[in-house]
Amino acid sequence: MRDDGVSVVEVTHRVAADLPAFDGHFPGAPVLPGAYLLAIVLHHLELQPALAARLGPLPQVQQVKFLAPVAPGETLSIRFEPQPRGIAFAVHRGGTPIARGQLGTATTADPA
């Protein structure tokens, strides 16, 4: 647990095999679009009141790296770790890293 009372949180999410997001992305070898994966991450963040409060009502994706594809029916592990300037997240499938990134607020975003 950090000084501010917010701990690391880990959740699991099963990706439904019949998600419309797989339609046409890609025929014969469906892959979950990265934007949909980010929506899953943000959904689980919203379900964690202490973490969500750190970022306010409009969290921003400050950085993301997609490392491996997600297929229909897979179970993902999502880890949120509070950082001094936001929340780091990592998505895994078993031991395989899928994505990682940093969430923040408009006030914690680095200037362009």
N, CA, C and O atoms as a MOPAC input file, in Angstrom:
PM7 MOZYME 1SCF
protein

 N      0.85400 1    -1.18500 1     0.00000 1
 C      0.00000 1     0.00000 1     0.00000 1
 C      0.89300 1     1.23900 1     0.00000 1
 O      1.91300 1     1.28900 1     0.68700 1
 N      0.49400 1     2.21700 1    -0.77000 1
 C      1.23900 1     3.46800 1    -0.85300 1
 C      0.87100 1     4.37600 1     0.30800 1
 O     -0.05800 1     4.08800 1     1.06300 1
 N      1.60900 1     5.48000 1     0.44800 1
 C      1.35300 1     6.44200 1     1.52100 1
 C     -0.05500 1     7.02300 1     1.47000 1
 O     -0.62900 1     7.35100 1     2.50800 1
 N     -0.61900 1     7.15400 1     0.25500 1
 C     -1.94100 1     7.75200 1     0.11400 1
 C     -3.06600 1     6.73000 1     0.29000 1
 O     -4.23100 1     7.05600 1     0.06300 1
 N     -2.73900 1     5.50500 1     0.68900 1
 C     -3.75200 1     4.49100 1     0.95300 1
 C     -4.21500 1     3.72600 1    -0.25300 1
 O     -5.11500 1     2.89500 1    -0.13100 1
 N     -3.64000 1     3.96700 1    -1.42500 1
 C     -4.05000 1     3.28000 1    -2.64300 1
 C     -3.06600 1     2.16000 1    -2.93500 1
 O     -1.85700 1     2.38200 1    -3.00500 1
 N     -3.59300 1     0.95900 1    -3.10500 1
 C     -2.77000 1    -0.22100 1    -3.32600 1
 C     -2.76800 1    -0.64400 1    -4.78700 1
 O     -3.57700 1    -0.18000 1    -5.58900 1
 N     -1.84300 1    -1.53100 1    -5.10900 1
 C     -1.83800 1    -2.19200 1    -6.40500 1
 C     -3.10000 1    -3.04200 1    -6.48200 1
 O     -3.48500 1    -3.68700 1    -5.50700 1
 N     -3.73800 1    -3.03800 1    -7.64500 1
 C     -4.96200 1    -3.80700 1    -7.84800 1
 C     -4.77100 1    -4.69200 1    -9.06700 1
 O     -4.25300 1    -4.24500 1   -10.09100 1
 N     -5.19000 1    -5.95200 1    -8.95700 1
 C     -5.15800 1    -6.87700 1   -10.08400 1
 C     -6.55100 1    -7.44200 1   -10.28400 1
 O     -7.21500 1    -7.83900 1    -9.32700 1
 N     -6.99100 1    -7.47500 1   -11.54300 1
 C     -8.29800 1    -8.00700 1   -11.89500 1
 C     -8.14000 1    -8.92100 1   -13.10800 1
 O     -7.13000 1    -8.86800 1   -13.80900 1
 N     -9.13900 1    -9.75000 1   -13.34500 1
 C     -9.14300 1   -10.57300 1   -14.54800 1
 C    -10.34900 1   -10.19900 1   -15.39900 1
 O    -11.37000 1    -9.72600 1   -14.89900 1
 N    -10.20000 1   -10.42500 1   -16.68800 1
 C    -11.27700 1   -10.12000 1   -17.63100 1
 C    -11.25300 1   -11.17100 1   -18.73300 1
 O    -10.22400 1   -11.39800 1   -19.37000 1
 N    -12.40600 1   -11.81200 1   -18.95000 1
 C    -12.52400 1   -12.76900 1   -20.05000 1
 C    -13.08400 1   -12.02900 1   -21.24700 1
 O    -14.13800 1   -11.40000 1   -21.15900 1
 N    -12.38300 1   -12.10300 1   -22.36100 1
 C    -12.80100 1   -11.45000 1   -23.59400 1
 C    -13.81800 1   -12.35200 1   -24.29200 1
 O    -13.48500 1   -13.45800 1   -24.71600 1
 N    -15.03800 1   -11.88200 1   -24.40500 1
 C    -16.09800 1   -12.67600 1   -25.03500 1
 C    -15.72900 1   -12.99800 1   -26.48100 1
 O    -15.22400 1   -12.14700 1   -27.21300 1
 N    -15.98500 1   -14.21600 1   -26.86800 1
 C    -15.65200 1   -14.65000 1   -28.22300 1
 C    -16.54500 1   -14.01000 1   -29.27500 1
 O    -16.16600 1   -13.93600 1   -30.44500 1
 N    -17.72700 1   -13.54500 1   -28.87600 1
 C    -18.68600 1   -13.01000 1   -29.84900 1
 C    -18.74900 1   -11.47600 1   -29.86600 1
 O    -19.74200 1   -10.91000 1   -30.32400 1
 N    -17.71900 1   -10.80900 1   -29.38300 1
 C    -17.70600 1    -9.34300 1   -29.39300 1
 C    -17.78500 1    -8.81100 1   -30.82500 1
 O    -17.04800 1    -9.27500 1   -31.69500 1
 N    -18.65700 1    -7.85800 1   -31.07700 1
 C    -18.70200 1    -7.24100 1   -32.40600 1
 C    -17.37800 1    -6.58500 1   -32.80600 1
 O    -17.11800 1    -6.39600 1   -33.99400 1
 N    -16.54500 1    -6.24000 1   -31.83000 1
 C    -15.24200 1    -5.62700 1   -32.13200 1
 C    -14.36400 1    -6.54000 1   -32.98200 1
 O    -13.47300 1    -6.05800 1   -33.68000 1
 N    -14.60200 1    -7.85100 1   -32.93400 1
 C    -13.80100 1    -8.78600 1   -33.73600 1
 C    -14.24800 1    -8.82200 1   -35.19500 1
 O    -13.48100 1    -9.24300 1   -36.06200 1
 N    -15.47100 1    -8.39000 1   -35.47700 1
 C    -16.00100 1    -8.44000 1   -36.84100 1
 C    -15.12500 1    -7.61800 1   -37.77600 1
 O    -14.97200 1    -6.40900 1   -37.60200 1
 N    -14.56000 1    -8.28100 1   -38.75700 1
 C    -13.74500 1    -7.59000 1   -39.75200 1
 C    -12.35500 1    -7.22000 1   -39.27100 1
 O    -11.61900 1    -6.54500 1   -39.99100 1
 N    -11.97600 1    -7.64000 1   -38.07700 1
 C    -10.66100 1    -7.26300 1   -37.51900 1
 C     -9.94300 1    -8.51000 1   -37.03000 1
 O     -9.74800 1    -8.56500 1   -35.81600 1
 N     -9.56700 1    -9.40700 1   -37.69600 1
 C     -9.40600 1    -9.57800 1   -39.12800 1
 C    -10.06900 1   -10.87800 1   -39.53100 1
 O     -9.96300 1   -11.86300 1   -38.80000 1
 N    -10.74800 1   -10.92000 1   -40.66600 1
 C    -11.44100 1   -12.14500 1   -41.08700 1
 C    -10.48700 1   -13.34400 1   -41.12900 1
 O     -9.40800 1   -13.28000 1   -41.71800 1
 N    -10.91000 1   -14.42700 1   -40.49600 1
 C    -10.10000 1   -15.64300 1   -40.45300 1
 C     -9.08700 1   -15.67900 1   -39.32500 1
 O     -8.62800 1   -16.75900 1   -38.95400 1
 N     -8.73000 1   -14.55400 1   -38.77800 1
 C     -7.76800 1   -14.47900 1   -37.66900 1
 C     -8.12900 1   -13.27900 1   -36.80000 1
 O     -7.39900 1   -12.28800 1   -36.78600 1
 N     -9.25000 1   -13.35400 1   -36.07200 1
 C     -9.72100 1   -12.18100 1   -35.31600 1
 C     -8.74400 1   -11.73400 1   -34.22600 1
 O     -8.15100 1   -12.54600 1   -33.51500 1
 N     -8.60100 1   -10.41700 1   -34.12400 1
 C     -7.73200 1    -9.77700 1   -33.13300 1
 C     -8.52000 1    -8.63300 1   -32.50600 1
 O     -9.17400 1    -7.86400 1   -33.21000 1
 N     -8.45700 1    -8.52500 1   -31.19800 1
 C     -9.13000 1    -7.43700 1   -30.49900 1
 C     -8.44100 1    -6.11200 1   -30.83200 1
 O     -7.22700 1    -5.99400 1   -30.65900 1
 N     -9.19100 1    -5.11400 1   -31.30700 1
 C     -8.57700 1    -3.81200 1   -31.58200 1
 C     -7.99600 1    -3.18800 1   -30.29900 1
 O     -8.54600 1    -3.35300 1   -29.21000 1
 N     -6.90400 1    -2.48700 1   -30.45000 1
 C     -6.25500 1    -1.84300 1   -29.30800 1
 C     -7.16200 1    -0.87500 1   -28.58000 1
 O     -7.11600 1    -0.78700 1   -27.35300 1
 N     -7.99500 1    -0.14000 1   -29.32200 1
 C     -8.91800 1     0.80800 1   -28.68600 1
 C     -9.89600 1     0.08100 1   -27.77200 1
 O    -10.25800 1     0.59200 1   -26.71200 1
 N    -10.32400 1    -1.11200 1   -28.18300 1
 C    -11.25100 1    -1.87200 1   -27.34400 1
 C    -10.53300 1    -2.38800 1   -26.09700 1
 O    -11.11000 1    -2.40800 1   -25.01000 1
 N     -9.28100 1    -2.80100 1   -26.25300 1
 C     -8.49900 1    -3.23900 1   -25.09200 1
 C     -8.35600 1    -2.09300 1   -24.09200 1
 O     -8.47800 1    -2.30300 1   -22.88600 1
 N     -8.09700 1    -0.88600 1   -24.58800 1
 C     -8.01800 1     0.27000 1   -23.69300 1
 C     -9.35300 1     0.53400 1   -23.00400 1
 O     -9.37900 1     0.91600 1   -21.83400 1
 N    -10.45900 1     0.33500 1   -23.71400 1
 C    -11.78100 1     0.50800 1   -23.10300 1
 C    -11.97900 1    -0.48700 1   -21.96400 1
 O    -12.57700 1    -0.14400 1   -20.94400 1
 N    -11.49000 1    -1.70600 1   -22.12200 1
 C    -11.57300 1    -2.71000 1   -21.05400 1
 C    -10.75800 1    -2.24900 1   -19.84600 1
 O    -11.22300 1    -2.33600 1   -18.70900 1
 N     -9.55600 1    -1.76400 1   -20.09200 1
 C     -8.69000 1    -1.27300 1   -19.00000 1
 C     -9.39200 1    -0.13500 1   -18.24900 1
 O     -9.44400 1    -0.14000 1   -17.02000 1
 N     -9.92500 1     0.83100 1   -18.98500 1
 C    -10.58800 1     1.97900 1   -18.34600 1
 C    -11.85000 1     1.55200 1   -17.60300 1
 O    -12.16900 1     2.11600 1   -16.55600 1
 N    -12.56800 1     0.57000 1   -18.12700 1
 C    -13.76000 1     0.05600 1   -17.44000 1
 C    -13.38300 1    -0.51700 1   -16.07100 1
 O    -14.03600 1    -0.23300 1   -15.06700 1
 N    -12.32100 1    -1.32700 1   -16.04700 1
 C    -11.90700 1    -1.91500 1   -14.77200 1
 C    -11.33600 1    -0.86500 1   -13.82400 1
 O    -11.45600 1    -1.00500 1   -12.60700 1
 N    -10.72800 1     0.16600 1   -14.35400 1
 C    -10.26700 1     1.27500 1   -13.50600 1
 C    -11.45900 1     1.93500 1   -12.81600 1
 O    -11.40300 1     2.22700 1   -11.62100 1
 N    -12.53200 1     2.17000 1   -13.56500 1
 C    -13.73400 1     2.80100 1   -13.00100 1
 C    -14.33900 1     1.97900 1   -11.86400 1
 O    -14.98900 1     2.52900 1   -10.97500 1
 N    -14.12300 1     0.66300 1   -11.89200 1
 C    -14.67500 1    -0.22200 1   -10.86000 1
 C    -13.84200 1    -0.21000 1    -9.57300 1
 O    -14.20400 1    -0.86500 1    -8.59500 1
 N    -12.73600 1     0.52700 1    -9.57100 1
 C    -11.85500 1     0.63800 1    -8.40900 1
 C    -11.91900 1     2.08000 1    -7.90700 1
 O    -11.14200 1     2.91600 1    -8.36800 1
 N    -12.82300 1     2.39500 1    -6.97400 1
 C    -13.04100 1     3.78700 1    -6.56200 1
 C    -11.78100 1     4.54300 1    -6.13900 1
 O    -11.61400 1     5.70400 1    -6.51100 1
 N    -10.90600 1     3.91900 1    -5.38000 1
 C     -9.70400 1     4.63100 1    -4.91100 1
 C     -8.78600 1     4.98100 1    -6.07600 1
 O     -8.20700 1     6.06700 1    -6.11000 1
 N     -8.65300 1     4.07000 1    -7.02500 1
 C     -7.82000 1     4.35100 1    -8.19300 1
 C     -8.46900 1     5.40000 1    -9.08900 1
 O     -7.81200 1     6.34100 1    -9.53200 1
 N     -9.74600 1     5.23400 1    -9.34700 1
 C    -10.46100 1     6.17500 1   -10.21300 1
 C    -10.41100 1     7.59000 1    -9.64200 1
 O    -10.29300 1     8.56000 1   -10.39000 1
 N    -10.49900 1     7.70600 1    -8.32900 1
 C    -10.46800 1     9.03100 1    -7.69200 1
 C     -9.13300 1     9.73100 1    -7.92900 1
 O     -9.08700 1    10.95900 1    -8.00900 1
 N     -8.06200 1     8.97600 1    -8.04100 1
 C     -6.73500 1     9.56800 1    -8.29900 1
 C     -6.68900 1    10.28800 1    -9.64300 1
 O     -5.93200 1    11.24500 1    -9.81100 1
 N     -7.50500 1     9.82500 1   -10.61100 1
 C     -7.44600 1    10.37400 1   -11.96200 1
 C     -8.59700 1    11.31200 1   -12.28800 1
 O     -8.56000 1    12.01700 1   -13.29600 1
 N     -9.61700 1    11.32400 1   -11.43900 1
 C    -10.74900 1    12.20600 1   -11.69200 1
 C    -11.68000 1    11.65500 1   -12.76000 1
 O    -11.53900 1    10.51100 1   -13.19000 1
 N    -12.64000 1    12.48300 1   -13.18600 1
 C    -13.68500 1    12.00500 1   -14.09500 1
 C    -13.23600 1    11.79600 1   -15.54200 1
 O    -13.92800 1    11.12500 1   -16.30700 1
 N    -12.09300 1    12.35900 1   -15.92700 1
 C    -11.63500 1    12.24300 1   -17.31700 1
 C    -10.19200 1    11.74000 1   -17.38800 1
 O     -9.28800 1    12.49600 1   -17.74200 1
 N     -9.97600 1    10.46600 1   -17.05300 1
 C     -8.61000 1     9.94900 1   -17.13900 1
 C     -8.11700 1     9.98600 1   -18.58300 1
 O     -8.89900 1     9.82500 1   -19.52000 1
 N     -6.84000 1    10.19400 1   -18.74800 1
 C     -6.23100 1    10.23500 1   -20.06900 1
 C     -5.19500 1     9.12800 1   -20.20300 1
 O     -4.46400 1     8.82600 1   -19.25900 1
 N     -5.14200 1     8.53300 1   -21.37600 1
 C     -4.09600 1     7.57000 1   -21.68500 1
 C     -2.88700 1     8.38800 1   -22.11600 1
 O     -2.89200 1     9.00900 1   -23.17900 1
 N     -1.86300 1     8.38300 1   -21.29000 1
 C     -0.67200 1     9.17300 1   -21.58100 1
 C      0.32300 1     8.39200 1   -22.42400 1
 O      1.08400 1     8.95800 1   -23.20900 1
 N      0.29700 1     7.07400 1   -22.24000 1
 C      1.25400 1     6.23900 1   -22.95600 1
 C      0.68500 1     4.83200 1   -23.00400 1
 O      0.10400 1     4.35700 1   -22.02800 1
 N      0.85000 1     4.16900 1   -24.13600 1
 C      0.44300 1     2.77100 1   -24.23400 1
 C      1.31500 1     2.07400 1   -25.27200 1
 O      1.68400 1     2.65100 1   -26.29500 1
 N      1.62800 1     0.83500 1   -24.98000 1
 C      2.38100 1     0.00600 1   -25.91200 1
 C      1.67300 1    -1.34000 1   -25.98500 1
 O      1.47000 1    -2.00300 1   -24.96800 1
 N      1.30000 1    -1.73400 1   -27.19900 1
 C      0.66500 1    -3.02900 1   -27.41400 1
 C      1.75400 1    -4.02100 1   -27.78200 1
 O      2.53400 1    -3.79100 1   -28.70600 1
 N      1.80000 1    -5.12300 1   -27.05300 1
 C      2.91700 1    -6.05900 1   -27.18600 1
 C      2.53900 1    -7.37800 1   -27.84400 1
 O      3.39900 1    -8.04700 1   -28.41600 1
 N      1.26800 1    -7.76500 1   -27.77300 1
 C      0.82600 1    -9.04000 1   -28.35100 1
 C     -0.67400 1    -8.95300 1   -28.63900 1
 O     -1.39000 1    -8.20400 1   -27.97500 1
 N     -1.14800 1    -9.71000 1   -29.62300 1
 C     -2.57200 1    -9.66800 1   -29.96000 1
 C     -3.42700 1   -10.40800 1   -28.93600 1
 O     -2.94500 1   -11.26700 1   -28.19700 1
 N     -4.71200 1   -10.04900 1   -28.91400 1
 C     -5.70200 1   -10.72000 1   -28.05600 1
 C     -6.73300 1   -11.36500 1   -28.96800 1
 O     -7.31400 1   -10.70300 1   -29.82800 1
 N     -6.95400 1   -12.65100 1   -28.77700 1
 C     -7.91000 1   -13.40900 1   -29.57300 1
 C     -9.21200 1   -13.60300 1   -28.79800 1
 O     -9.24500 1   -13.41900 1   -27.58100 1
 N    -10.28800 1   -13.97500 1   -29.50500 1
 C    -11.56600 1   -14.21900 1   -28.83300 1
 C    -11.45000 1   -15.29900 1   -27.75500 1
 O    -10.76400 1   -16.30500 1   -27.93700 1
 N    -12.13100 1   -15.07200 1   -26.63300 1
 C    -12.20800 1   -16.06300 1   -25.56900 1
 C    -11.04500 1   -16.08700 1   -24.59800 1
 O    -11.04200 1   -16.90300 1   -23.67600 1
 N    -10.06700 1   -15.23100 1   -24.77100 1
 C     -8.91000 1   -15.24800 1   -23.87800 1
 C     -9.22500 1   -14.56100 1   -22.55000 1
 O    -10.07300 1   -13.67200 1   -22.47400 1
 N     -8.51700 1   -15.00000 1   -21.50600 1
 C     -8.64500 1   -14.38100 1   -20.18800 1
 C     -7.40400 1   -13.53900 1   -19.93400 1
 O     -6.27200 1   -14.01000 1   -20.04800 1
 N     -7.64900 1   -12.28200 1   -19.58800 1
 C     -6.56700 1   -11.32800 1   -19.36800 1
 C     -6.46400 1   -10.96600 1   -17.89300 1
 O     -7.46200 1   -10.95600 1   -17.17200 1
 N     -5.26200 1   -10.67300 1   -17.46200 1
 C     -5.00400 1   -10.15500 1   -16.12700 1
 C     -4.59300 1    -8.69600 1   -16.29900 1
 O     -3.71000 1    -8.38100 1   -17.09600 1
 N     -5.24400 1    -7.81000 1   -15.54400 1
 C     -4.94900 1    -6.37500 1   -15.62300 1
 C     -4.45200 1    -5.92700 1   -14.25200 1
 O     -5.09800 1    -6.16500 1   -13.23100 1
 N     -3.30300 1    -5.27900 1   -14.25000 1
 C     -2.69400 1    -4.80000 1   -13.00500 1
 C     -2.60200 1    -3.28200 1   -13.05700 1
 O     -2.09300 1    -2.70700 1   -14.01900 1
 N     -3.10200 1    -2.65000 1   -12.00900 1
 C     -3.00800 1    -1.19600 1   -11.86200 1
 C     -2.05600 1    -0.90000 1   -10.71500 1
 O     -2.18500 1    -1.47100 1    -9.63200 1
 N     -1.10500 1    -0.01100 1   -10.95100 1
 C     -0.15000 1     0.34900 1    -9.90600 1
 C     -0.05900 1     1.86800 1    -9.80000 1
 O      0.38100 1     2.52900 1   -10.74100 1
 N     -0.46900 1     2.42600 1    -8.66400 1
 C     -0.37100 1     3.87400 1    -8.48000 1
 C      1.08100 1     4.34700 1    -8.62800 1
 O      2.01200 1     3.70200 1    -8.14600 1
 N      1.24600 1     5.46600 1    -9.29300 1
 C      2.54200 1     6.10000 1    -9.50200 1
 C      2.44300 1     7.54300 1    -9.00800 1
 O      1.33600 1     8.04800 1    -8.82100 1
 N      3.54900 1     8.20300 1    -8.79800 1
 C      3.48800 1     9.60100 1    -8.35800 1
 C      2.69200 1    10.50100 1    -9.30800 1
 O      2.06500 1    11.46700 1    -8.87300 1
 N      2.71800 1    10.18200 1   -10.60200 1
 C      2.02700 1    11.03800 1   -11.57800 1
 C      0.95500 1    10.26400 1   -12.34500 1
 O      0.85100 1    10.41600 1   -13.56300 1
 N      0.17200 1     9.45500 1   -11.67800 1
 C     -0.90000 1     8.72900 1   -12.34900 1
 C     -0.94900 1     7.27400 1   -11.93300 1
 O     -0.64600 1     6.92300 1   -10.79200 1
 N     -1.33700 1     6.43400 1   -12.87900 1
 C     -1.45700 1     5.00900 1   -12.61800 1
 C     -0.87500 1     4.24400 1   -13.79400 1
 O     -1.25400 1     4.47400 1   -14.94300 1
 N      0.04400 1     3.33700 1   -13.50500 1
 C      0.58500 1     2.45500 1   -14.52700 1
 C     -0.33400 1     1.24700 1   -14.63800 1
 O     -0.90800 1     0.80200 1   -13.64400 1
 N     -0.47000 1     0.71600 1   -15.85300 1
 C     -1.23700 1    -0.51300 1   -16.02600 1
 C     -0.45500 1    -1.49800 1   -16.88400 1
 O      0.36300 1    -1.11200 1   -17.71900 1
 N     -0.72400 1    -2.76700 1   -16.65700 1
 C     -0.12800 1    -3.83500 1   -17.45500 1
 C     -1.19100 1    -4.89300 1   -17.68200 1
 O     -1.94700 1    -5.23500 1   -16.77300 1
 N     -1.24000 1    -5.40400 1   -18.89600 1
 C     -2.19500 1    -6.44700 1   -19.26200 1
 C     -1.38800 1    -7.67800 1   -19.67800 1
 O     -0.47200 1    -7.58800 1   -20.49600 1
 N     -1.74600 1    -8.83300 1   -19.09900 1
 C     -1.07100 1   -10.09200 1   -19.41300 1
 C     -2.09500 1   -11.17100 1   -19.74000 1
 O     -3.24800 1   -11.12100 1   -19.31200 1
 N     -1.63500 1   -12.13700 1   -20.50600 1
 C     -2.37400 1   -13.37800 1   -20.73500 1
 C     -1.42600 1   -14.47600 1   -20.26100 1
 O     -0.46400 1   -14.82500 1   -20.94400 1
 N     -1.72000 1   -15.01200 1   -19.07400 1
 C     -0.76300 1   -15.93100 1   -18.47900 1
 C      0.54600 1   -15.19500 1   -18.26400 1
 O      0.56200 1   -14.14300 1   -17.62600 1
 N      1.63400 1   -15.72100 1   -18.77800 1
 C      2.93500 1   -15.07700 1   -18.64200 1
 C      3.28500 1   -14.15200 1   -19.80000 1
 O      4.38200 1   -13.59500 1   -19.84200 1
 N      2.35300 1   -13.98800 1   -20.74200 1
 C      2.62500 1   -13.17200 1   -21.92300 1
 C      2.16700 1   -11.73700 1   -21.72500 1
 O      0.98300 1   -11.51000 1   -21.47500 1
 N      3.05900 1   -10.76400 1   -21.82700 1
 C      2.63500 1    -9.36600 1   -21.74600 1
 C      1.85200 1    -8.98400 1   -23.00700 1
 O      2.27000 1    -9.27300 1   -24.12800 1
 N      0.71800 1    -8.33300 1   -22.79500 1
 C     -0.15500 1    -7.92900 1   -23.89600 1
 C     -0.04100 1    -6.42500 1   -24.14900 1
 O      0.09400 1    -5.99100 1   -25.29300 1
 N     -0.09600 1    -5.64600 1   -23.08800 1
 C     -0.01400 1    -4.18600 1   -23.21500 1
 C      0.44400 1    -3.59900 1   -21.89400 1
 O      0.29900 1    -4.21000 1   -20.83500 1
 N      0.99800 1    -2.40100 1   -21.98000 1
 C      1.34800 1    -1.66300 1   -20.76700 1
 C      1.24500 1    -0.17800 1   -21.08600 1
 O      1.34900 1     0.24200 1   -22.23900 1
 N      1.03800 1     0.59900 1   -20.03500 1
 C      0.91600 1     2.02700 1   -20.27400 1
 C      0.77800 1     2.82400 1   -19.00100 1
 O      0.93700 1     2.31100 1   -17.89400 1
 N      0.47700 1     4.09100 1   -19.19000 1
 C      0.35000 1     5.04000 1   -18.08800 1
 C     -0.92700 1     5.84200 1   -18.28400 1
 O     -1.20100 1     6.34100 1   -19.37500 1
 N     -1.70900 1     5.96100 1   -17.20700 1
 C     -2.91400 1     6.77700 1   -17.19200 1
 C     -2.66800 1     7.98000 1   -16.29700 1
 O     -1.96300 1     7.88100 1   -15.29300 1
 N     -3.24500 1     9.10900 1   -16.65900 1
 C     -3.09200 1    10.31000 1   -15.85600 1
 C     -4.27600 1    11.23700 1   -16.05600 1
 O     -5.30400 1    10.84800 1   -16.61000 1
 N     -4.11700 1    12.45400 1   -15.60100 1
 C     -5.13900 1    13.48000 1   -15.77700 1
 C     -4.56400 1    14.58400 1   -16.63500 1
 O     -3.37700 1    14.57000 1   -16.96100 1
 N     -5.39100 1    15.53000 1   -16.99800 1
 C     -4.91300 1    16.65500 1   -17.80100 1
 C     -3.79900 1    17.40500 1   -17.07400 1
 O     -2.89800 1    17.95400 1   -17.70900 1
 N     -3.86100 1    17.42700 1   -15.74700 1
 C     -2.83900 1    18.15400 1   -14.97500 1
 C     -1.53800 1    17.38200 1   -14.84900 1
 O     -0.50200 1    17.97000 1   -14.53600 1
 N     -1.57100 1    16.04300 1   -15.09300 1
 C     -0.34200 1    15.26000 1   -14.99300 1
 C      0.24400 1    14.95600 1   -16.35500 1
 O      1.31900 1    14.36400 1   -16.44200 1
 N     -0.43800 1    15.34700 1   -17.42300 1
 C      0.06200 1    15.06400 1   -18.76700 1
 C      1.30200 1    15.89600 1   -19.04800 1
 O      1.39800 1    17.05600 1   -18.65000 1
 N      2.23700 1    15.28500 1   -19.73400 1
 C      3.44000 1    16.01600 1   -20.12800 1
 C      3.09300 1    16.95700 1   -21.27400 1
 O      2.30800 1    16.59200 1   -22.15000 1
 N      3.66000 1    18.15600 1   -21.28700 1
 C      3.39400 1    19.08300 1   -22.37700 1
 C      3.93000 1    18.54400 1   -23.69000 1
 O      4.95900 1    17.86900 1   -23.71900 1
 N      3.24300 1    18.83500 1   -24.75800 1
 C      3.64400 1    18.34200 1   -26.07800 1
 C      4.77400 1    19.15700 1   -26.65500 1
 O      5.23500 1    18.87700 1   -27.76200 1

